[in-house]
């Protein structure tokens, strides 16, 4: 079962595109880490999953969502 599923996630801060069409699926019980250079959008993606930021485009689905 998918714990987190993200489709086509996009986030902009003004003219800066922080995330551009991100797709991610994490199965229940799996552990993932985000690696990348400064400014790559790692914290932005986590903040959207946690509900701290609103996404601009795309879908964020959790366990039990259809």
C-alpha positions, 0 to 999 in steps of 0.5 A, spaced: 500 500 500 502 506 498 503 511 504 505 517 500 504 518 492 505 525 489 504 526 482 506 532 478 508 536 484 510 544 482 511 549 487 513 556 485 516 562 489 514 568 485 518 567 479 523 561 482 520 554 480 522 550 487 519 544 484 517 542 477 513 536 476 515 531 481 513 524 482 514 520 488 511 513 491 513 511 497 510 504 500 508 503 507 514 501 511 519 504 507 524 509 509 526 514 504 532 520 504 532 526 499 539 528 497 541 533 493 545 540 492 542 546 496 536 549 492 534 543 489 527 543 493 528 538 498 525 542 504 520 544 499 517 537 498 517 535 505 514 541 507 508 540 502 508 533 504 507 535 511 502 540 509 506 546 511 506 549 504 501 549 499 502 546 492 501 550 486 499 544 481 499 536 482 496 531 486 498 529 493 495 523 496 496 518 502 493 512 505 486 511 504 485 516 499 482 514 492 
